Amino acid sequence: MKKVLTLTTILIMALSCNTESQNPRFTQIALPHATLYVYNTGDAMGDASYIVEGKKGLVTIETPLFKENLSEFEQFIQELGKPVVAELADYHLGGTHDRPVVMAEGMSKFTKEGPYAAMMAGFQQGFGDAIVDLPTGAVTEVAFGDKASYAGVDFAFSHGSATDFPGAAILIDGTALLTHWAPAKAHMNNLQMGSAAAVDAELELLKAMKASGAKYFLGGHGGAADAEALEFKTAYVTKVKELLSANEDTASFAAALKAAYPGLPDEEGVDALAEALYK
């Protein structure tokens, strides 16, 4: 069964983030048959959104949730001067309004019920008028293992982590792979790995990411990363698995993980990670 993040945990993380140091910006990456624009929103969740520019138009991915970001995002789209031919919502709902949306199979139903629907309702309550209304447009789903073409660019859908939301790992133009979390040279948190089972699931996903042949690794959180970041994350999760076997309690595990990576960013989340892994 897929593990679902609790609403309380996500809201605590979001509301406690220091957003002053995160400046919204676009970066550009050349793909073989398209141009990828990465928009690091600087919002409370550390979300990232994407635009793929092909010869025949634009594809948006993970449209921003906050109105301020959406305005900037849509202004950039206007400046590109091409029509949006598809909007992909993989792990994150955003400001697609009543326009048609493409999702991985099963994800549309998942967003409308249970913990995901409660999470979105909590965001609306917690952030109020700062966030967009929930999307109401028709949804087209792409089956795992299938490939779709938008704006003359191929998008290949495969499974993401087995313990995450049922979104997809999407290989864009054979070069950029989108998952929920971009790999980073930092400690992981209890939203990324919320159980001991999630450690093995993460290792399986990282193995698939490397085998994909991608050069760039994108996340709904974290923006774009390279193969070096992927290698670091793989070594990090392997170390986490090793330390789980070698330590009997949360305190010793947390101390060992901190000692293994002295000075690594986001150390403040290690204790909560330990609690989640030893539940």
Secondary structure, 3 states (H helix, E strand, C coil): CCCCCCHHHHHHHHHHCCCCCCCCEEEEEECCCCEEEEEECCCCCCEEEEEEEECCEEEEECCCCEHHHHHHHHHHHHHHCCCEEEEECCCCCCCCCCCCEEEECCHHHHHCCHHHHHHHHHHHHHHHHHECCCCCCCEEEECCCCEEEECCEEEEEEECCCCCCCCEEEEECCCEEEEEECCCCCCCCCCCCCCHHHHHHHHHHHHHHHHCCCCEEEEEECEEECHHHHHHHHHHHHHHHHHHHHCCCHHHHHHHHHHHCCCCCCHHHHHHHHHHHCC
